[in-house]
Amino acid sequence: MKTLILALGLALCCTAQASSPGNPIELDGMWQQGAVLRGRVPVGAQLQLDDTAVMVGEAGEFVFGLGRDAAASAQLTLVLPDGEVRKTTYKVAPKEYQIQKIEGVPQKTVTPSAAQQERSRKEAAKVWQARQERGVATDFTQDFKWPLTGPITGVYGSQRVYNGEPRRPHYGVDIAAPTGTPVSAPAAGKVTLAEPDLFFSGGTLIIDHGHGLSSTFIHLSKVVVAVGQRVEQGDVIAHVGATGRATGPHLDWRMNWLNQRVDPTTLVGPMPAPDAAGSP
């Protein structure tokens, strides 16, 4: 990871500043709504983001995320191995979100029946449970890669209007690709959910990258890994589809840090040119 040093004081903008000598918090990322930030603290230190404890690895590695509607400021509390407590407040830059109107969505997924709503509630509970995995692995320290290449047809945070009916914001990045296109793991991790056909999301796969950071892949035509399996970066994990609430084949890649829905594109660079197979 590229390393920036944070000041233990008031940050005056969304980027990191220099730290006090002898007590660095190293950080990679932008203080912006939806962003994922990674870094390192001194070995044996503890870290907290506002009221939420941030898991710290054996070598001081950590990761945390800022939600779509994160407040205008956030506070990091660092507890050093000797017990000294230092607090830092940072400004969080706002993002402007698009309104995206989508027609032709299967109407049953826009206005589901009572039975379909009950099914989706049970499936949502299963997904929520899979996201509670908070493994000690630090796979999140890898440089993430796009799981496939193609035109981006949907972006994180946009307000979705399905068949004329406003719905919740979109929390992923949509990448158009033909059905059957291989999807690769953007980073290593452990599979915590592998479902062939959920009501809203269709074929659904979740990978835990450690410390509460997970990737979710939905609308898949096929999942080729199993719960509990470890995958390495670049492994084929699924195939693109148009299952669930979708109007055509594409990959919807989402990311969570604990209960915060974050933007996976904050961890990858520009979309690379596709090869003949559509893989990065």
Stockholm file with secondary structure:
# STOCKHOLM 1.0

chainA/1-280         MKTLILALGLALCCTAQASSPGNPIELDGMWQQGAVLRGRVPVGAQLQLDDTAVMVGEAGEFVFGLGRDAAASAQLTLVLPDGEVRKTTYKVAPKEYQIQKIEGVPQKTVTPSAAQQERSRKEAAKVWQARQERGVATDFTQDFKWPLTGPITGVYGSQRVYNGEPRRPHYGVDIAAPTGTPVSAPAAGKVTLAEPDLFFSGGTLIIDHGHGLSSTFIHLSKVVVAVGQRVEQGDVIAHVGATGRATGPHLDWRMNWLNQRVDPTTLVGPMPAPDAAGSP
#=GR chainA/1-280 SS CCCEECCSSEECSSSCCCCCTTCCCEEESCCBTTCEEEEECCTTCEEEETTEEECCCTTSEEEEECCTTCCSEEEEEEECTTSCEEEEEEECBCCCCCEEEECCCCHHHHSCCHHHHHHHHHHHHHHHHHTTCCCSCCGGGSCCCCSSCSCEEECTTCEEEETTEEEEECCEEEEECCTTCEEECSSCEEEEEEEEEETTTEEEEEEECSTTEEEEEEEEEEECSCTTCEECTTCEEEEEBCCSSCSSSEEEEEEEETTEEECGGGGSCSCCCCCTTSCC
#=GC SS_cons         CCCEECCSSEECSSSCCCCCTTCCCEEESCCBTTCEEEEECCTTCEEEETTEEECCCTTSEEEEECCTTCCSEEEEEEECTTSCEEEEEEECBCCCCCEEEECCCCHHHHSCCHHHHHHHHHHHHHHHHHTTCCCSCCGGGSCCCCSSCSCEEECTTCEEEETTEEEEECCEEEEECCTTCEEECSSCEEEEEEEEEETTTEEEEEEECSTTEEEEEEEEEEECSCTTCEECTTCEEEEEBCCSSCSSSEEEEEEEETTEEECGGGGSCSCCCCCTTSCC
//
